Amino acid sequence: MSAVILQFPTRRVRAAAVAQAVRLAALRLGFHPHNADFAAIIARRDFLEGRCSAARAISDMVDALSTAMRMMRAKGGAA
């Protein structure tokens, strides 16, 4: 899944875009909305604290979510 982050003037607007992209990806992967919101908060926080760029925050979180979903489906669980 690819994400496009536009060059917004403020970090908070870009952080909101990061959160929305991660939330949407989590919902598409089949996670419950509550879990999607939690993943979005983590990715937003990573970006705002300067740990990584917006694209990296999205990429890392989507990778972690897809790995978790594969493991849950292998065990027959639900998100």
N, C-alpha and C positions, 0 to 999 in steps of 0.2 A: 504494500500500500504506500503510495507516495503522498507527500504533503507539500503544499506551496505556502510559504510564509512571505507575505508582502512586507516591504520596508515601512513599517508604521513609525510615526515620530516618537512615540513613548514606549518605554519598556512595559508598562502596565497593559497597554493595548495589545502588544505582542504576546505578553503572558496570557492574556485572555484568549488569544488566538491559539496558543499552545494548548491550553486547557480544553478548548472546544474541539480541536483536532483529535486529541487523545480520547476525549469522551466519545466522540463519534466513532472512532476506530474500535473502542472497547464495546460499544453497542453493536457494531457490525460483526464483531467476533462472537457475540452472543452472551456477553456479560450482563448481569442485572444492572439496572440504572444506578443503584446505590454504589455498586462496585466501580462502575464507570466514572462516577463522580469522584470517588476516592482516588482513582488512578489519575484523573485530571488534576486534582489538587496536588498530588505528589509531583507531577511533571511541571506544573506551574511554579511550585516552590523551588524545584531544581533550577529552573530558568531564572527566576528572580534573584536567587542567592548567588548567581554567577557560576554555578558548577558546570554549566554547558550552554551551548547556543540553543536557539529555539528549535532548529531542525534536529539537533542531537537529542534534545529532551524528548521530542516526539518519537524519533526513531528508537531510542532506547526503551521507552515505555511501551511502544507497540510491540517491539521484539519480546519484551518480558511478558506482556499480556498474551501474545500468541503462543509462547512456550507454555505458559500456565494453562491456557485453554486446551492445548494438545495433551498435556498431562492429565487434566481433569477428564477429558473425553476418553482417554485410554483407561482410566479407572471407572468410567461410567457415572461420573458425578455431574453436577450442574453448577453453573456459575451463579 
